[in-house]
Amino acid sequence: MTTAQKTLASGHGWQVSDVVCTAAAGDKPFEEEHRGFCIAAVTSGTFRYRTRQGTAMLAPGAILLGNPGACYECGHEHGAGDRCLSLHFSAAYLERVVAGLPGAKRLGFADPRLPPLPALAPLLAEAEAARETGDGDAFEELGLRLAGAVVAAAARASGAARTPSRRDQKRVAEAVRLIELNAERPVSLTELADGTATSPYHFLRTFRQVAGMTPYQFLLRTRLHRAAVRLRSSDAAISTIAFDAGFNDLSTFNRRFRREMGEAPGAYRTRRVG
């Protein structure tokens, strides 16, 4: 078995799990069935997800979407392993969430995933920090907030986009892993394109289509997300966290953090539970 699942918290109609997959490239894709509604935030690694809503490559920051009774397949032909913060909801639980959201009238997801969205970044960092610090009590509220935010975002998303080819997905997966491994240093578009044997223009267009953002936006988001998790889970100085994440000066970090997370690093840390 290549997947290990640990329940972090649960309640009536909901459950939050830490799911770690160690499948390697070349391993046979595994098939399963969603028993309830699933909202899974990818926190590391990449994998291909196929279900009746379509096929998508999922990278860190993306949200896997699953409907009850839907069979799905996950494959790692583009790279080994991944880790997700997986939320599962009963139909009755999610129905109450949908009822409280203006404009979200449909119970169910039309698309297989949401790309990384700035509106979800603060919540995802907060949830990952709760996982890292073992703060299980925070997940009842966090799970409900994430469910509402994801359902609202999914209601606005369009399912009409063309599905990228497997070759394009593989190229982007390789670039994503390169960014993850080297996020603390400058990573140029030319370097990423050379690694996939494509022109910078073609690579940029492909990356944006598959990942939902540009390579530079993904690099910045990776740095800011890691910094946000450390702000929530450690007492290191803000300047130390900024420099470790790859920012050359504190003012740039503060400005970008506020733009991404909606508040300054100090204010974000102050809200830390406990």
C-alpha positions in Angstrom: 0.0 0.0 0.0 1.5 3.3 -1.1 -0.9 5.6 0.8 -0.9 6.3 4.5 -3.8 8.2 6.0 -3.9 9.7 9.5 -7.1 11.2 10.9 -6.3 14.7 12.4 -9.8 15.6 13.5 -13.4 14.5 12.9 -17.0 15.3 13.9 -20.6 14.7 12.8 -20.5 14.7 9.0 -16.8 15.8 8.6 -13.3 14.5 8.8 -9.8 15.9 8.2 -6.9 13.6 7.3 -3.2 13.9 6.5 -2.7 11.7 3.5 0.8 10.8 2.4 1.4 8.8 -0.9 4.8 7.2 -1.7 4.0 5.9 -5.1 6.8 6.3 -7.6 6.9 7.0 -11.3 6.1 3.8 -13.1 3.9 2.4 -10.4 0.4 1.4 -11.6 -2.2 4.1 -11.0 -4.6 3.1 -8.2 -8.3 3.4 -8.3 -10.6 4.3 -5.4 -14.1 5.7 -4.8 -15.1 8.9 -3.0 -17.4 7.9 -0.2 -18.4 11.5 0.5 -17.6 14.9 -0.8 -13.8 15.4 -0.8 -11.8 18.6 -0.7 -8.1 17.9 -0.6 -5.4 20.6 -0.5 -2.1 19.4 -2.1 0.7 20.5 0.2 3.7 18.8 -1.6 4.4 16.7 -4.7 2.4 16.4 -7.9 0.1 13.7 -9.3 -2.5 13.1 -12.0 -6.1 12.9 -10.9 -8.8 11.4 -13.2 -12.5 11.2 -12.4 -15.8 11.6 -14.2 -15.4 15.4 -14.0 -12.2 15.3 -16.0 -8.4 14.9 -15.7 -6.1 17.3 -14.0 -2.5 17.5 -12.8 -2.4 18.6 -9.2 0.5 20.5 -7.7 1.0 22.3 -4.3 -1.7 24.8 -3.6 -4.3 23.1 -5.9 -7.5 21.6 -4.5 -8.7 18.2 -5.5 -12.5 18.0 -5.7 -14.5 14.8 -5.4 -18.2 13.9 -5.4 -19.8 11.0 -3.5 -19.8 7.7 -5.3 -17.4 8.9 -8.0 -14.6 6.5 -8.9 -11.2 8.2 -9.4 -7.6 7.3 -10.4 -4.4 8.8 -9.2 -1.1 8.3 -11.0 2.5 9.4 -10.5 4.0 9.0 -13.9 5.4 12.5 -13.6 7.2 12.1 -10.2 7.2 10.3 -6.9 4.9 10.9 -4.0 2.7 13.6 -2.7 1.0 14.8 0.5 -2.5 16.2 0.9 -4.6 17.7 3.7 -7.9 15.9 2.9 -11.3 17.0 4.1 -14.3 14.7 3.8 -17.9 15.8 4.2 -21.3 14.1 4.2 -23.9 15.3 1.7 -26.0 16.7 4.6 -23.0 18.7 6.0 -22.0 20.2 2.6 -25.7 20.9 1.8 -25.8 23.2 4.8 -22.7 24.9 3.6 -24.1 25.5 0.1 -27.3 26.8 1.5 -25.4 29.5 3.4 -23.5 30.7 0.3 -25.2 33.2 -2.1 -24.8 32.0 -5.7 -23.7 28.5 -4.8 -26.8 26.5 -5.6 -25.3 23.3 -6.9 -24.5 20.5 -4.5 -21.5 18.9 -6.3 -18.4 19.8 -8.1 -18.3 20.2 -11.9 -14.5 20.3 -12.2 -11.8 17.9 -10.9 -9.8 20.6 -9.2 -9.3 24.2 -8.3 -5.9 25.8 -9.3 -4.0 27.6 -6.5 -6.1 30.7 -5.7 -4.9 33.8 -3.8 -8.2 33.9 -1.9 -7.5 30.4 -0.4 -3.8 31.0 0.4 -4.2 32.3 4.0 -6.6 29.5 4.9 -4.4 26.8 3.5 -1.3 28.1 5.3 -3.3 28.2 8.5 -4.5 24.6 8.0 -1.1 23.3 7.2 0.4 25.0 10.3 -2.3 23.3 12.4 -1.3 20.0 10.9 2.4 20.6 11.6 1.8 21.7 15.2 -0.7 19.0 16.0 -3.5 21.5 16.7 -6.4 19.2 16.0 -8.9 21.4 17.8 -8.5 24.1 15.2 -9.8 21.9 12.3 -13.5 22.0 13.0 -13.5 25.7 12.3 -10.8 25.5 9.6 -12.6 22.7 7.8 -15.9 24.6 7.7 -14.1 27.8 6.5 -12.3 25.8 3.8 -15.4 24.1 2.7 -17.2 27.4 2.3 -14.4 29.1 0.5 -13.8 26.1 -1.9 -17.5 25.7 -2.7 -17.8 29.4 -3.4 -14.7 29.3 -5.7 -15.9 26.2 -7.5 -19.3 27.7 -8.2 -17.5 30.6 -10.0 -15.1 28.3 -11.9 -15.7 27.2 -15.4 -15.3 23.6 -16.6 -14.9 24.5 -20.2 -11.1 24.7 -20.3 -9.2 22.2 -22.6 -7.5 19.3 -20.8 -3.7 19.6 -21.2 -1.9 16.7 -22.8 0.0 14.2 -20.7 3.2 15.5 -22.2 2.4 19.1 -21.0 1.4 17.8 -17.6 4.7 15.9 -17.3 6.7 19.0 -18.2 4.9 21.2 -15.7 5.2 18.5 -13.0 8.9 18.4 -13.5 9.1 22.2 -13.3 7.0 22.3 -10.2 9.3 19.9 -8.4 12.3 22.0 -9.5 10.7 25.1 -8.0 9.9 23.2 -4.8 13.4 22.0 -4.4 15.0 25.4 -5.1 12.3 27.9 -4.0 14.8 29.8 -1.7 17.0 30.8 -4.7 16.2 32.6 -8.0 14.8 30.2 -10.6 14.6 31.7 -14.1 12.0 30.9 -16.7 14.8 29.9 -19.1 16.2 27.4 -16.6 12.7 25.8 -16.2 12.1 25.8 -19.9 15.4 24.2 -20.6 14.6 21.5 -18.2 11.5 20.5 -20.2 13.2 21.0 -23.6 10.7 23.6 -24.8 10.9 27.3 -25.6 10.3 29.8 -22.8 7.2 31.1 -24.5 5.6 27.7 -25.0 6.6 26.6 -21.5 5.1 29.8 -19.9 1.8 29.2 -21.8 1.7 25.5 -20.9 2.6 26.1 -17.2 -0.1 28.7 -16.8 -2.7 26.4 -18.4 -1.8 23.4 -16.3 -1.0 25.0 -12.9 -3.4 28.0 -13.1 -0.6 30.6 -12.6 2.8 31.5 -14.0 6.0 29.9 -12.8 7.1 33.2 -11.1 3.7 33.4 -9.3 4.1 29.8 -8.3 7.6 30.5 -7.0 6.4 33.5 -4.9 3.4 31.6 -3.6 5.6 28.7 -2.5 7.9 31.1 -0.7 5.1 32.9 1.0 3.2 29.8 1.9 6.3 28.3 3.6 6.8 31.6 5.4 3.2 31.7 6.6 3.4 28.1 7.9 6.6 29.0 9.9 5.0 32.2 11.2 2.2 30.0 12.6 4.3 27.1 13.8 7.6 28.7 15.1 8.9 31.6 17.0 11.7 32.5 14.6 12.2 36.2 13.8 10.2 37.5 10.9 13.4 38.6 9.1 14.9 35.1 9.5 11.8 33.5 8.0 11.8 36.0 5.1 15.5 35.4 4.3 15.2 31.6 4.6 12.2 31.7 2.3 14.2 33.4 -0.5 13.4 37.1 -0.1 16.4 39.4 -0.2 15.0 42.2 2.0 12.3 42.5 4.6 10.3 45.3 3.0 9.7 43.2 -0.2 8.7 40.3 1.9 6.3 42.4 4.0 4.7 43.9 0.9 4.2 40.6 -0.9 3.0 38.8 2.2 0.4 41.5 2.9 -0.8 41.3 -0.8 -1.0 37.4 -0.7 -2.3 36.9 2.8 -4.3 40.1 3.4 -2.3 41.3 6.4 1.2 42.0 7.6 3.4 39.1 8.8 3.3 40.4 12.4 -0.5 40.6 12.5 -0.7 37.1 10.9 1.5 35.6 13.6 -0.4 37.4 16.4 -3.5 35.6 15.5 -1.8 32.2 16.1 -3.8 30.1 18.5 -2.2 30.0 21.9 
